[in-house]
């Protein structure tokens, strides 16, 4: 209950002010995925996030951060919309967005709970062992786009036909593609250990409707 009370931006600021400027309050955000957002949205501009809050009657400071799911450099020339990840400060506001969607610029975009993803090493691209680049034992880099023996940022592949996934060994998609069958299976296994993963909403004690 105390944690929920402190998730209010105004209450958090008031609480911190009592302890001096060197105190920082860490609260767990509630990530959501907003689908088919116009890519003209400038997520690096904080006023754009405040505008989303305003248009959806959310308290200022509700959105902690925003990031595009797919890196901008991987967009196709014709692409006009993309999926956006938002970190929301309170479960009730995240659940409201999941239920009603969010107005972003003009359109209302659907939203869903964003579950943690399995760890993929940025060096060898493998999900095995849930290890990071610094702990990778493979001697050489593997490209996440074409499966070649070079760093991903050095890849010269420019089309889907040149993509090859090093995990499932199939052409036509990259290791970072979330439709890859290996990724989907690893995600299923990873998320099976998360207590509320099968709920549509973030469960709130005082709201039984979120227990579905």
N, C-alpha and C positions, 0 to 999 in steps of 0.2 A: 504493500500500500504506500509506503514511503517513497519507493522508486517511482510509482505511478504519479504521485503528487509532485515530485521533482521534475517530471518530464515536461511540465508546463514551462515554456520559455521564460515567462514573467516570473514565476516562482523560482526557477533556477537562478535567474539573475539576482533576485532579491536574496536568495540563500548565499550565493557566492559573495555578495557585497558585504556580508557580515564577517567574512573571514579574510578579506584583503585580496589584492589583485593577483597574488601568486597562487591562489587556489583555483584548480580546474575541476569541474564536475563531469565525470564520465558516465554517460547513459547509453544503453544499448538501443540503437535505432531499429526500425522495422522496415526492411526493404520490400519494395513492390516493383513490379514490371509494368510499365505503361506502354501499350502497343500502338504501333503506327503513328508515331508523333512526327509532325512536320520537321524536316531536318533544318529548316531555317531558324529553329529555336536556338538561341545562343546560350548554352548552359553555363558558359564561363562568366556570364554577366549575372550577378546576384539579383538584379532587378527583374530578370526574366523569371526567376524562381519565386520572387515575391509576387509577381503578376499572376502566376499559377495559383498561389495561395489566395490572393484576392478574388480571383474569378470563381474559386471553389469554396469561398467562405471559410477558409482555414486560417487559424491564428498565424501571425507573422512569426517566422522561425520554425514552422512545422517541418519544412523540407530542409534536412541537414546537408544533403549533397545530391548531385545528379551526375550520371555518366551514361554515355551511349553503350549499348551492349556490344555492338560491332564497331571496331575501330574505324574512324572516318576514312582512312586511306583504303579501306577494303570495300567501300561503297561503289556501286556501279554508276556510270555517268547518268543513267536515267532515273536513279533512285530519288524519291521525293519524301519518303517516310522511313522511319527506323524505330526500333524499340529502345526505350529509355528506362534506366534503373534509377529509382529515387529512394533515398533513405528518409523515412518519416519518424518523427520523434515520439509520437504516441500511438499505441495500438488502435485506439478508437478512430483516429484520423486515417490510419492505414486501412482499416476495415471499411471506413466510409468510401474511400477511393476505390477499393475492391468491389464494393456493392454498386456504387453509382457511376464509377468511371471518373475521369478528370477532364475538365476543359483546358486544353493546352493550345494557346493562341486562339483559333476559332473552333476547331472540331472537338467533340467529346470523345476521348480515347478510353478504351476499356483497360482495366488494370487487374492484376492478379498478384498473389503473394510470390515473392522471389526467393526461392530456396537456395541454400548454399550449394555450390558446385564442387564436384570432385577436383582434387588438385592435379593439374597437368604440369609437368616439368617443362620450363621454357627452353631447356637445352636439348633433351632427348625426345620431348613431346609425349612421354609415356605417363599413364595414370598409375602404373604399378608402384607400390610402396608409398604413394602419396608424398613424394619427395620434391624439394625445391631445387632450383639450379645450383645453389651453393653446395648441395649434398649429392649432386649427380655423379655417378661413378663412370659414366660413359666418356671415352676419350675425345669424341668428336661431336660437334653440333649436328642436329638434324633439323631441317627446315620444316616448319609447321604447315607451309603452303604446298610444297611440291615433294616433300620427303627426301630432298637432296642433302648431301653432306656439306651444308653451309648454314650460316645463321639466317633466320627468317628475314631480317631486315635487308639482307643482301640478295634476296630472291628476285629473279627477273621475270618470273611467271606473271602474266597479265590477264589470263583468261581462265574460266572454269575448266576448260578442257585440259589445262596444264596442271591442274591441282591433283594431288595424290595424298591420301591419308596414310601416315606411317603406322597408325594403330590398327586399322582394319585392312590395310594393304589394297584399298580400292581407289580407282581414279574417279574424278568427277567432284570430289569435295576435299577439303583440307582437314588437318587434325583439329583445327579450332571450330569446325562446323558442329553445331549442337544437334544436328540431325544424324550424325554419325552413329551407327548401331553400337559401336564400342563405347562412345560417350554416353549414350542413353542407358546402357546397361550399368556402367560405372555410376552414373547419377542415381539410378534406381537403388543400387546397393548402398551408396553413400547416404542417401536421404532416408533409407529405411531405418536408420539409427537415430533420426531426429524425431522427438516425441510428437510434435504437432504438425509434421510434414503432410499428413493426410487430411488436415483441416483446410477448408477453403479460406477461412479467416484466421487472424491471430486471436486465440482464445482469450476472452476477458471474463473474469470471475463474475462480474455483475451483469453480464449480457449472455444469457443462454443461447441466443441466436447465433453467436459466434462459434458455438461448439459443433459446427458441421463441416 
